[in-house]
Amino acid sequence: MYMRLLIGLFLIFNLGACKGAAQDLVIVNNNLSIYKIIIPADASKLEIKSASVLQDYILKVTGVQLPIGNEKKEPLKTPGIYLGYTAKKDIAYRGKMPPESYQLKTDGKDLIICAGSGKGLIYGVYFFIENYLHCRKLAGEPAFIYVSTDVTIPGRINDFHKPDFIYREVYYPASNDPEYLEWHQLQQLDDLWGLWGHTFNKLLPADTYFKTHPEYYALVKGVRQPSQPDLSNEEVFRIIADELKKRMAAHPDAMYWSISPNDDNGYCECSLCKATDNENGGPSGSLIKFVNRIAVAFPDKTFTTLAYGYTHKAPTSLKPAKNVYVFLSDIDAFRDKPLSEEGTAATFRKDLKAWGGITPNIFVWDYITQFTNYLAPFPNLHTLKANMQFFKDNGVKGVFAQGSGTTYSEWAELRSYLMAKVFEDSKVETTELTNSFIDYYYGSASPYLQQYQDLLQSKMLETHRHLDIYGNPINEWSSYLTPEQLDLMSSLMDKAEAAAEGKPQTQQRVIRARLPLEYTVLQQARFYGIEKHGIWVKDKNGEYSLKPKFAEKISRFVANCKKAGVTELSEGGLTPDQYQAEWNNIIKGGVTKTIALGAKLTLQYPYAEDYPAKANRTLTDGNPGYNDFSYNWLCFYGTPMVATIDLGKKASISAIKMHFLDDPRHFIFQPEKITVEVSEDGTTYHSFGDYKPAPNTEHFEVGVKEYRSNNGSRNAQARFIRVTATNLATLPAWRYRDNKKPMIACDEIYVQ
């Protein structure tokens, strides 16, 4: 009797509130409700799922479970939340709704949520959950639940939403959470593409065909290479079409199929391909001609292809078929400024305009992290909204925002969240979103995390440094990641950890947020080496040993990486365990003594300015370079290295040694020849040893080669040492590229 009385009072209160002009709708009042979730009689799977999701979240918020009813079996006077294609749909939106759009509209005491095709309805339900139930799904974790005994919504709701892009992917770990994707209206390439990305080697595998049919592959400088297919070869077309037919039969629901060049250069220069390319201003001509043939053969399918690398320029005489989408890459641009104004994005802007002139079907492959160092601080948040607005204004229909994939990286949660919001509405205010995210996600630690983020962002802008997706935190040692700056940020993180004490979930989030700072300190310690802020400390006897507690710092960092879900520290790079092993080898190697430490060094030819390390003193700072060419190595691009060391006074020299990096993937090779000479006066030089390194045979492993000379058994008396390392005249045939030259890299010249 008591419960019936309460429900009666609720009914009187609720219906009374609906009299007059647009009174608020009281869905739940004091843990009671007379509302039902109403779906069509012949509800689809999506409508049933959407109703279940809404029911579940109202239950989590209020403890009240609203019944799910069939609209044909419910009395018309029953207050309801109408989902999907019910009889009330046309009250909310007349006619056919655009794909993936959704509408929320109140009608008297009822709320209507309807949608277009695709997942629009579930998007609309999660929009209601976030904006009217005040719940939050900020990462690939359980949502924040706003617990309340009441749910009241405005009486005049009329919200229509349609994502700004038809394809929206943010490639971060949160993408592995299906609810996160639906909540934030995101997609996954695995769900949409039957074949994705660089696909020619999947459709025409070189391991299968090249040995027996080299004519299927690109003619490069007169030699057949397995780099790309010969797109004018009829057998190539037949094999690829047959392979596609098999794959399409196995995956009939796939929306897109990629027909795209391998991630390599070496396109075909045979007479037929070249004729097509000459007519179209570049090698995108033969690509689009081939893709169009495939598109005609499968008119009911949709294809994508890559405008990337050698195919970035739009053809001048061909247009992509109507069922072909062009995926344009902006890989060559720096990220410290929006793409609309960044100087290095000028070619991308030109390409976007040209492709837009011949097809309305353009996707962009965007890059929002530092691929060489996933955990490195990469303060580009200020560009995310501006870039999406630029894409939208220029007719781009979809974006693949490539982050770190399935491995955790710097601010992965925040980046993914912001990108999802600007995909939905490219004009949304991201500063407020950032502040709100940090406040919700980091709780009591949020003030310090906000200060950390603001400090990092402002210092980067003040120093006018370029943000390179292939950069390194070590290279910012004198800009926005100086030791002083790192100390300030470390102090903020200390305060954040203290504020999170006693709150395990917040503590773990702060520890994750601190990983980029710890990574930077560790990486820069390699760079500083025996200097202040480095790995080693010198005792009163002049001997070097590892800094106290440094090994523990490394182990703690590695353990926290594993807890955070870091599986690799760069694209295709080291796992945390491998990173630990690398450090173990560095520590085991210790410090090599050299009487040339700090000696003046001059160069006859300039080093490669993209990798400055410590300039000339790199070769006499006592610090080895290890396996990463981007720091502690002095690189010479297309020129020899002629380095002369002045010891300051004559010394007895027993041995001279040096390291050269072997990294063909980055076009770094062993020198053709190495000559070491010594002199007492800097004018007359005598040989101290010649080296002829082994030929650069085909391989792609990274290694460090040591060359050492001891001048026979006799010491030399000399003040000056000159090392001449001759670069290769041309790239090896197995690594030849038109736009590249061979590079050599030396990290140190040890004099003993």
VEXSE-255488 format. One record per residue (C-alpha): x, y, z. Coordinates in Angstrom, 2 decimals, padded with zeros to 5 digits. Layout:
# VEXSE-255488
X; Y; Z
...
END
This chain:
# VEXSE-255488
000.00; 000.00; 000.00
002.84; 002.38; 000.93
004.67; 001.79; -002.39
001.46; 002.32; -004.41
000.92; 005.62; -002.59
004.46; 006.77; -003.40
004.02; 005.90; -007.07
000.70; 007.72; -007.11
002.28; 010.82; -005.64
005.14; 010.53; -008.18
002.59; 010.33; -011.00
000.69; 013.40; -009.75
003.96; 015.33; -009.38
005.30; 014.30; -012.77
002.15; 014.89; -014.79
001.57; 018.16; -012.99
005.04; 019.27; -013.93
004.19; 018.65; -017.58
001.26; 021.09; -017.63
001.84; 024.47; -019.15
004.80; 025.42; -021.29
007.60; 022.88; -021.61
008.00; 021.77; -018.01
011.06; 019.71; -017.15
010.71; 015.95; -017.45
011.21; 014.14; -014.15
012.46; 010.73; -015.26
013.37; 009.56; -011.75
012.34; 011.24; -008.51
013.54; 010.03; -005.13
014.46; 006.62; -006.58
011.04; 006.16; -008.20
009.93; 006.35; -011.82
006.79; 005.82; -013.90
008.82; 005.96; -017.15
009.50; 003.16; -019.56
012.02; 002.78; -022.36
009.91; 002.13; -025.45
011.19; 000.52; -028.64
009.50; -000.60; -031.89
007.55; -003.85; -031.95
009.97; -005.26; -034.52
013.04; -003.72; -032.89
016.41; -004.25; -034.52
019.45; -005.58; -032.66
020.80; -002.04; -032.36
017.51; -000.74; -030.94
017.40; -003.56; -028.38
021.03; -002.96; -027.45
020.51; 000.81; -027.18
017.55; 000.29; -024.84
019.57; -002.09; -022.71
022.49; 000.37; -022.45
020.18; 003.22; -021.43
018.39; 001.04; -018.90
021.72; -000.07; -017.41
023.07; 003.48; -016.95
019.87; 004.83; -015.41
020.06; 001.90; -013.00
023.72; 002.67; -012.18
022.93; 006.34; -011.58
019.67; 006.04; -009.61
019.22; 002.42; -008.59
015.99; 002.40; -010.61
015.54; -000.04; -013.48
013.19; 001.35; -016.11
011.22; -001.38; -017.92
011.75; -001.81; -021.65
008.43; -001.88; -023.46
007.05; -002.62; -026.94
005.35; 000.53; -028.32
002.36; -001.48; -029.60
001.72; -002.97; -026.17
002.15; 000.19; -024.10
-000.75; 002.57; -023.26
-000.37; 005.88; -025.07
-000.40; 007.75; -021.78
002.65; 005.89; -020.44
005.53; 008.41; -020.14
008.39; 007.04; -022.17
011.85; 007.40; -023.63
011.21; 006.38; -027.23
014.21; 004.81; -028.96
014.68; 004.15; -032.65
012.16; 003.97; -035.43
009.02; 004.25; -033.30
005.78; 005.98; -034.27
007.16; 009.07; -032.53
010.20; 009.29; -034.82
008.63; 011.78; -037.26
007.79; 014.12; -034.40
011.51; 014.42; -033.75
012.73; 014.38; -037.37
010.67; 014.23; -040.54
012.04; 012.26; -043.45
015.19; 010.19; -043.80
017.96; 011.06; -041.37
021.58; 011.31; -042.56
023.77; 008.27; -041.82
025.08; 008.14; -038.23
023.14; 011.25; -037.22
020.87; 011.30; -034.17
018.12; 013.50; -032.79
016.99; 014.00; -029.19
013.67; 015.78; -028.83
011.09; 016.16; -026.06
007.40; 015.82; -026.84
005.25; 016.66; -023.85
006.19; 014.18; -021.15
008.15; 011.99; -023.60
011.74; 011.97; -024.81
012.43; 010.74; -028.34
015.87; 009.51; -029.47
015.98; 008.56; -033.16
018.79; 008.19; -035.65
019.94; 007.58; -039.17
021.60; 004.41; -040.44
024.71; 002.93; -038.94
025.29; 003.34; -035.21
023.54; 006.68; -034.88
021.06; 005.42; -032.28
023.66; 004.09; -029.85
025.60; 007.34; -030.35
022.46; 009.25; -029.37
021.95; 007.12; -026.26
025.51; 007.72; -025.08
025.08; 011.43; -025.81
022.10; 011.38; -023.44
024.07; 009.42; -020.83
026.93; 011.92; -020.90
024.98; 015.16; -021.18
021.85; 014.42; -019.15
022.92; 011.66; -016.76
026.32; 013.39; -016.31
028.35; 010.21; -016.64
031.78; 010.26; -018.27
033.77; 007.71; -020.28
037.24; 009.24; -020.47
039.39; 006.23; -021.29
039.26; 002.53; -021.97
038.14; 002.02; -018.38
034.75; 001.86; -016.63
032.80; 005.10; -016.92
032.45; 007.68; -014.16
028.92; 007.27; -012.73
027.14; 010.34; -011.38
025.06; 008.82; -008.59
021.77; 010.58; -007.85
018.27; 009.80; -006.57
016.78; 012.01; -009.30
017.00; 012.45; -013.06
015.35; 015.58; -014.43
015.87; 016.80; -017.98
014.82; 020.06; -019.66
011.39; 020.18; -021.22
012.69; 021.75; -024.40
015.33; 019.41; -025.80
015.91; 019.58; -029.53
019.43; 018.24; -030.15
020.48; 017.14; -033.62
023.99; 015.83; -034.15
025.92; 014.44; -037.08
029.65; 013.69; -036.93
031.75; 016.05; -039.04
033.49; 013.11; -040.74
032.16; 009.82; -042.08
035.32; 007.95; -041.02
036.75; 008.72; -037.59
039.54; 006.72; -036.03
041.91; 007.60; -033.19
044.52; 004.87; -033.02
045.23; 004.56; -029.30
044.76; 001.79; -026.70
041.25; 002.99; -025.79
040.15; 001.78; -029.23
040.24; -001.75; -027.84
037.23; -000.91; -025.64
034.03; -001.38; -027.73
031.98; 000.82; -025.42
034.56; 003.62; -025.68
034.21; 003.54; -029.47
030.41; 003.75; -029.38
030.35; 006.33; -026.60
032.70; 008.59; -028.58
031.37; 007.80; -032.05
034.67; 006.31; -033.20
035.42; 003.52; -035.64
038.07; 000.86; -036.10
039.83; 000.02; -039.33
039.51; -003.67; -038.47
035.72; -003.32; -038.58
035.59; -001.31; -041.81
038.40; -002.49; -044.08
038.77; -005.88; -045.70
042.33; -004.80; -046.54
044.00; -001.81; -044.92
047.02; 000.40; -045.57
049.93; -000.69; -047.76
048.53; -003.73; -049.57
050.32; -004.55; -052.82
052.60; -007.04; -051.10
049.52; -008.71; -049.56
047.81; -008.98; -052.93
050.96; -009.83; -054.91
053.47; -011.20; -052.36
057.04; -010.89; -053.57
058.01; -014.04; -051.65
055.59; -015.96; -053.85
056.12; -014.44; -057.28
059.35; -012.43; -057.59
061.83; -015.26; -058.21
059.76; -016.89; -060.93
058.11; -013.76; -062.36
060.31; -010.70; -061.86
058.36; -009.06; -064.74
055.44; -008.65; -062.32
057.46; -006.10; -060.38
058.81; -002.60; -060.81
061.54; -001.82; -063.29
063.81; 000.51; -061.28
066.86; 001.96; -063.01
066.69; -000.85; -065.54
066.47; -003.63; -062.92
063.35; -005.44; -061.70
062.85; -004.86; -057.97
060.19; -006.30; -055.60
059.52; -002.83; -054.18
056.21; -002.29; -056.06
054.26; -004.13; -058.77
054.38; -003.29; -062.46
050.88; -001.84; -062.73
050.81; -002.09; -066.52
051.27; -005.87; -066.48
048.02; -007.68; -067.32
048.93; -010.72; -065.24
049.45; -008.46; -062.23
045.92; -007.10; -062.69
044.47; -010.61; -063.02
046.27; -011.97; -059.94
045.28; -008.99; -057.78
041.66; -009.07; -058.99
041.44; -012.81; -058.27
042.95; -012.37; -054.82
040.50; -009.57; -054.06
037.57; -011.72; -055.14
038.62; -014.44; -052.67
039.06; -011.99; -049.83
035.75; -010.28; -050.56
033.96; -013.62; -050.42
035.51; -014.27; -047.02
034.63; -010.77; -045.72
031.41; -009.73; -047.45
030.58; -007.03; -044.86
033.81; -005.06; -045.28
033.09; -001.46; -046.23
036.46; -000.53; -047.80
039.28; -002.29; -049.64
042.73; -000.72; -049.86
044.61; -000.98; -053.16
047.80; 000.83; -052.24
051.57; 000.92; -052.75
053.90; -000.80; -050.33
055.61; 001.37; -047.73
058.59; 001.82; -050.03
059.71; 003.76; -053.07
060.98; 002.05; -056.21
057.95; 002.52; -058.47
057.91; 001.06; -061.95
059.67; 002.91; -064.78
058.82; 000.56; -067.64
057.70; 002.20; -070.87
053.95; 001.67; -070.29
053.94; 002.89; -066.69
056.21; 005.77; -067.57
053.96; 006.89; -070.42
050.94; 007.02; -068.08
052.96; 008.83; -065.41
054.30; 011.38; -067.89
050.73; 012.17; -069.00
049.71; 012.74; -065.38
052.63; 014.63; -063.93
053.92; 011.79; -061.77
053.60; 008.16; -060.64
050.12; 008.64; -059.15
048.97; 008.36; -062.77
049.71; 004.64; -063.14
048.37; 004.02; -059.61
044.99; 005.69; -060.20
044.68; 004.06; -063.61
045.17; 000.65; -062.00
042.87; 001.32; -059.03
040.16; 002.59; -061.38
040.32; -000.68; -063.31
039.81; -002.58; -060.06
036.94; -000.25; -059.12
035.22; -000.96; -062.46
035.67; -004.71; -061.96
033.96; -004.49; -058.53
031.41; -001.67; -058.91
029.53; -002.60; -055.72
032.64; -002.22; -053.54
034.42; 000.88; -052.23
038.20; 001.19; -052.52
040.86; 003.35; -050.93
044.36; 004.13; -052.12
047.27; 006.09; -050.70
048.49; 009.51; -051.78
051.72; 009.06; -049.86
055.39; 009.24; -050.70
055.88; 009.10; -054.43
052.11; 009.11; -055.10
051.34; 012.27; -053.09
050.69; 014.46; -056.14
047.29; 014.27; -057.81
047.29; 013.09; -061.45
046.65; 015.81; -064.00
044.69; 013.81; -066.60
042.89; 011.14; -064.57
040.19; 011.23; -061.91
039.59; 008.52; -059.29
036.46; 006.47; -059.94
033.32; 007.31; -057.93
033.85; 004.29; -055.67
037.49; 005.20; -054.91
038.58; 007.20; -051.86
042.03; 008.80; -051.77
043.92; 008.59; -048.47
046.22; 011.64; -048.40
049.11; 011.61; -045.89
050.47; 014.67; -044.07
053.53; 012.79; -042.79
056.15; 015.37; -043.82
054.79; 018.25; -041.73
056.02; 019.42; -038.34
053.38; 019.59; -035.61
054.16; 022.72; -033.61
051.80; 024.81; -035.76
048.44; 023.99; -037.34
048.72; 022.45; -040.79
046.97; 025.49; -042.26
050.02; 027.64; -041.48
052.95; 025.26; -040.91
055.62; 025.86; -043.55
056.52; 022.19; -043.97
052.83; 021.45; -044.69
052.82; 023.60; -047.83
053.11; 020.56; -050.10
050.31; 018.82; -048.22
048.05; 021.85; -048.60
048.81; 021.99; -052.30
048.15; 018.26; -052.69
044.88; 018.50; -050.75
043.65; 021.23; -053.06
044.70; 019.31; -056.17
043.10; 016.02; -055.10
040.00; 017.92; -054.00
039.74; 019.30; -057.51
039.33; 015.84; -059.04
037.43; 013.88; -056.37
035.10; 014.58; -053.44
036.26; 011.39; -051.73
039.28; 012.32; -049.62
040.44; 010.82; -046.33
043.48; 012.12; -044.46
046.07; 009.99; -042.70
047.10; 012.25; -039.81
049.87; 011.74; -037.21
049.49; 012.89; -033.61
052.34; 011.30; -031.67
056.12; 010.96; -031.85
056.67; 007.59; -033.49
060.35; 007.29; -032.65
059.60; 007.84; -028.94
056.01; 007.10; -027.97
056.56; 008.25; -024.39
058.30; 011.51; -025.28
056.60; 014.78; -024.35
054.93; 015.94; -027.56
053.03; 019.19; -026.85
050.80; 019.42; -029.93
047.40; 019.56; -028.24
046.90; 023.15; -029.42
046.88; 021.98; -033.06
044.32; 019.15; -032.90
041.17; 021.25; -033.24
042.71; 023.60; -035.81
043.76; 020.68; -038.00
040.35; 019.04; -037.93
038.72; 022.37; -038.80
041.14; 022.73; -041.71
040.28; 019.25; -042.96
036.56; 019.87; -042.63
036.75; 023.24; -044.40
038.63; 021.59; -047.28
036.13; 018.82; -047.91
037.91; 015.95; -046.16
035.41; 013.18; -045.39
037.37; 011.02; -042.99
040.49; 010.98; -040.82
042.75; 008.25; -039.50
044.55; 009.91; -036.56
047.50; 007.62; -035.97
048.67; 007.55; -032.40
050.62; 004.78; -030.72
048.18; 001.99; -031.57
047.73; -000.62; -028.87
050.68; 000.50; -026.74
050.36; 003.22; -024.11
052.01; 006.57; -024.92
052.24; 010.13; -023.64
048.81; 011.53; -022.64
047.15; 008.72; -024.62
043.88; 009.04; -022.73
043.60; 012.82; -023.23
044.65; 012.78; -026.89
042.15; 010.08; -027.76
039.37; 011.90; -025.91
040.08; 015.28; -027.56
040.31; 013.78; -031.03
036.97; 012.01; -030.56
035.33; 015.29; -029.62
036.73; 017.25; -032.56
035.75; 014.44; -034.94
032.18; 014.90; -033.82
032.35; 018.70; -033.91
035.48; 020.32; -035.34
034.52; 023.66; -033.78
034.31; 022.41; -030.20
036.31; 024.33; -027.58
039.22; 022.02; -026.74
040.75; 024.12; -023.95
037.66; 023.63; -021.81
037.54; 019.96; -022.76
041.18; 019.52; -021.72
040.63; 021.18; -018.36
037.47; 019.16; -017.75
039.20; 015.89; -018.68
042.15; 016.51; -016.35
039.81; 017.52; -013.52
037.65; 014.39; -013.83
040.41; 011.92; -014.61
043.08; 012.98; -012.11
040.82; 014.18; -009.30
042.78; 015.58; -006.35
046.01; 015.54; -008.41
044.46; 017.51; -011.29
045.78; 021.02; -010.38
049.35; 019.82; -010.68
048.74; 017.84; -013.86
047.13; 020.94; -015.37
050.16; 023.05; -014.42
052.46; 020.39; -015.86
050.60; 020.40; -019.18
050.43; 024.20; -019.34
054.15; 024.53; -018.54
055.18; 022.00; -021.18
052.98; 023.60; -023.83
054.04; 027.18; -023.11
057.77; 026.39; -023.00
057.61; 024.59; -026.34
055.89; 027.60; -027.93
058.34; 030.04; -026.32
061.36; 028.21; -027.73
059.88; 028.07; -031.27
061.00; 024.48; -031.67
059.64; 022.21; -034.36
057.65; 019.18; -033.26
058.84; 016.28; -035.38
056.95; 012.98; -035.37
060.37; 011.38; -035.83
062.08; 013.50; -033.19
063.72; 012.69; -029.87
063.37; 014.20; -026.36
067.15; 014.26; -026.16
067.28; 016.85; -028.93
065.30; 019.26; -026.75
067.93; 019.33; -023.99
068.57; 023.02; -024.63
065.00; 024.11; -025.51
061.79; 023.11; -023.72
063.20; 020.01; -021.99
066.21; 021.52; -020.26
067.36; 020.09; -016.91
065.83; 023.13; -015.19
062.51; 022.59; -016.96
062.53; 018.90; -016.09
063.15; 019.76; -012.43
060.09; 022.06; -012.42
057.93; 019.39; -014.02
059.27; 016.76; -011.62
058.30; 018.97; -008.69
054.75; 019.20; -010.04
054.57; 015.45; -010.45
055.80; 014.98; -006.88
052.93; 017.17; -005.69
050.48; 015.25; -007.87
051.62; 011.94; -006.38
051.31; 013.36; -002.88
047.78; 014.61; -003.62
046.84; 011.15; -004.92
048.12; 009.34; -001.84
045.59; 006.87; -000.49
043.68; 006.79; -003.80
045.10; 003.80; -005.73
043.32; 004.49; -009.02
044.40; 008.15; -009.10
047.93; 007.19; -008.04
048.25; 004.78; -010.95
047.00; 007.41; -013.37
049.54; 009.93; -012.08
052.33; 007.35; -012.38
051.29; 006.80; -016.03
051.25; 010.53; -016.65
054.77; 010.76; -015.20
056.27; 008.18; -017.54
057.17; 010.73; -020.30
059.08; 012.82; -017.75
060.97; 009.79; -016.43
061.69; 008.59; -019.96
063.11; 011.98; -020.92
065.39; 012.04; -017.87
066.69; 008.54; -018.64
067.24; 009.23; -022.33
068.98; 012.53; -021.70
071.22; 010.83; -019.12
072.68; 008.81; -022.01
073.31; 012.04; -023.88
075.05; 013.74; -020.94
077.02; 010.58; -020.12
079.96; 011.53; -017.91
078.79; 015.13; -017.63
076.38; 016.67; -015.13
072.90; 015.08; -015.41
074.51; 012.00; -016.97
074.79; 008.35; -016.02
078.21; 008.33; -014.45
079.89; 009.96; -011.46
083.64; 010.48; -011.12
085.47; 009.67; -007.87
088.55; 011.38; -006.45
090.80; 008.90; -008.28
089.32; 009.81; -011.63
087.37; 006.56; -011.96
083.76; 006.53; -013.18
080.93; 004.53; -011.66
077.15; 004.45; -012.04
075.30; 007.14; -010.15
073.74; 005.93; -006.88
070.18; 004.61; -007.25
070.29; 005.05; -011.04
069.79; 001.33; -011.66
066.75; 001.39; -009.36
065.35; 004.33; -011.33
065.59; 002.33; -014.55
063.96; -000.75; -013.02
061.13; 001.32; -011.54
060.49; 002.98; -014.89
060.38; -000.39; -016.68
058.00; -001.84; -014.08
055.68; 001.19; -014.37
055.73; 000.89; -018.17
054.46; -002.67; -017.92
051.70; -001.66; -015.49
050.66; 001.15; -017.82
050.36; -001.11; -020.85
053.50; 000.01; -022.67
054.38; -002.82; -025.04
056.90; -000.93; -027.19
058.66; 002.39; -026.76
058.58; 003.35; -030.42
056.99; 002.17; -033.64
058.33; -001.36; -034.06
060.80; -000.63; -031.28
061.95; -001.97; -027.93
059.71; -003.61; -025.40
060.18; -002.50; -021.77
062.21; -005.66; -021.08
064.41; -004.98; -024.10
064.85; -001.40; -022.92
066.03; -002.76; -019.56
068.45; -005.10; -021.34
069.78; -002.18; -023.40
070.46; -000.26; -020.20
072.15; -003.31; -018.67
074.57; -003.38; -021.62
075.24; 000.35; -021.32
076.03; 000.00; -017.62
078.17; -003.08; -018.25
080.13; -001.22; -020.94
081.15; 001.49; -018.51
083.27; 004.49; -019.51
086.13; 004.25; -022.01
089.09; 006.44; -021.10
090.46; 008.85; -023.68
093.12; 011.53; -023.54
091.12; 013.41; -026.19
088.32; 014.13; -023.71
087.15; 017.70; -024.27
089.81; 018.34; -026.91
089.16; 020.89; -029.63
087.91; 019.30; -032.86
087.52; 020.86; -036.29
085.67; 019.52; -039.32
086.47; 020.04; -042.98
082.86; 019.34; -044.02
079.73; 020.21; -042.02
077.75; 017.54; -040.19
074.10; 016.89; -041.04
072.20; 019.75; -039.41
069.12; 017.59; -038.73
071.12; 015.63; -036.13
073.33; 018.17; -034.35
074.04; 016.18; -031.14
076.64; 018.39; -029.36
078.09; 019.69; -032.61
081.85; 019.19; -033.03
082.43; 018.23; -029.40
080.25; 015.13; -029.93
083.36; 013.27; -031.09
085.42; 014.15; -027.99
082.83; 014.25; -025.18
083.59; 010.73; -023.98
080.03; 009.52; -024.57
079.18; 006.65; -026.95
076.11; 006.76; -029.19
074.64; 003.28; -028.74
072.07; 002.20; -031.37
070.11; 005.43; -031.96
071.47; 007.71; -034.68
069.44; 010.73; -033.54
071.71; 011.63; -030.60
075.40; 011.29; -029.65
076.21; 010.51; -033.28
077.64; 013.07; -035.66
076.26; 012.34; -039.12
077.65; 013.25; -042.52
075.20; 013.18; -045.39
076.73; 012.66; -048.80
080.12; 014.01; -047.68
083.19; 012.48; -046.01
084.01; 013.03; -042.36
087.36; 014.76; -042.01
087.85; 015.43; -038.29
091.01; 016.89; -036.74
091.61; 016.74; -032.99
094.01; 019.11; -031.23
095.13; 017.59; -027.92
096.64; 020.92; -026.87
100.09; 019.44; -026.39
102.16; 016.53; -027.63
101.26; 013.17; -026.12
102.33; 009.55; -026.39
099.60; 007.74; -028.33
099.31; 003.96; -028.24
095.91; 003.44; -029.85
093.11; 005.30; -031.61
089.67; 003.83; -032.00
086.24; 004.96; -033.16
082.71; 003.68; -033.74
080.62; 003.94; -036.88
076.93; 003.16; -036.93
075.49; 000.54; -039.28
071.79; 001.31; -039.88
070.77; 000.79; -043.52
067.09; 001.32; -042.72
067.96; 004.98; -042.13
070.47; 005.02; -045.01
073.46; 004.96; -042.64
076.30; 002.76; -043.88
079.85; 001.87; -043.02
082.46; 004.15; -044.62
084.12; 003.14; -047.85
087.50; 003.75; -046.22
088.88; 005.08; -042.93
092.28; 006.75; -042.66
093.89; 007.78; -039.36
096.86; 010.17; -039.33
098.87; 011.90; -036.59
100.99; 015.04; -036.53
103.21; 016.94; -034.12
102.74; 020.35; -035.75
099.36; 020.13; -037.52
101.02; 020.43; -040.92
102.93; 017.23; -041.58
100.86; 014.08; -040.99
101.91; 010.44; -040.80
099.72; 007.38; -041.19
098.49; 005.72; -038.01
096.37; 003.11; -039.79
094.04; 002.55; -042.73
090.83; 000.53; -042.70
088.74; -000.89; -045.48
085.43; -001.95; -043.91
083.66; -004.98; -045.29
081.23; -004.30; -048.15
077.75; -003.07; -047.15
075.78; -006.22; -047.93
072.00; -006.27; -047.79
070.62; -006.24; -044.22
068.46; -004.02; -042.03
069.72; -004.77; -038.53
071.27; -001.95; -036.50
074.81; -002.37; -035.21
077.86; -000.46; -033.99
081.21; -001.23; -035.65
084.50; -000.48; -033.89
087.74; 000.33; -035.71
090.99; 000.39; -033.76
094.64; 001.02; -034.58
097.68; 000.73; -032.32
100.34; 001.78; -034.86
102.03; -001.57; -034.59
103.87; -001.92; -031.29
105.25; 001.64; -031.14
103.67; 004.66; -029.53
103.43; 007.81; -031.62
104.33; 011.25; -030.33
101.68; 013.62; -031.62
099.46; 016.57; -030.79
097.07; 016.34; -033.73
094.95; 013.38; -034.92
093.13; 013.46; -038.24
090.46; 010.90; -039.11
089.12; 010.74; -042.65
086.09; 008.51; -043.23
085.05; 008.34; -046.87
081.33; 008.07; -047.54
079.95; 005.74; -050.20
079.78; 007.37; -053.61
076.22; 006.13; -054.14
073.68; 004.10; -052.26
073.93; 000.31; -052.65
071.60; -001.08; -055.33
069.57; -002.94; -052.66
068.84; 000.35; -050.86
068.81; 002.78; -053.76
066.42; 005.75; -053.68
066.41; 008.72; -056.01
066.02; 011.29; -053.25
068.56; 009.86; -050.81
072.32; 009.91; -050.30
074.47; 007.63; -048.14
075.24; 008.82; -044.62
077.98; 007.89; -042.16
077.74; 008.39; -038.41
080.57; 008.50; -035.85
080.03; 008.86; -032.10
083.52; 009.26; -030.62
087.22; 009.25; -031.46
089.05; 007.67; -028.53
092.75; 008.44; -028.13
094.72; 006.27; -025.73
END
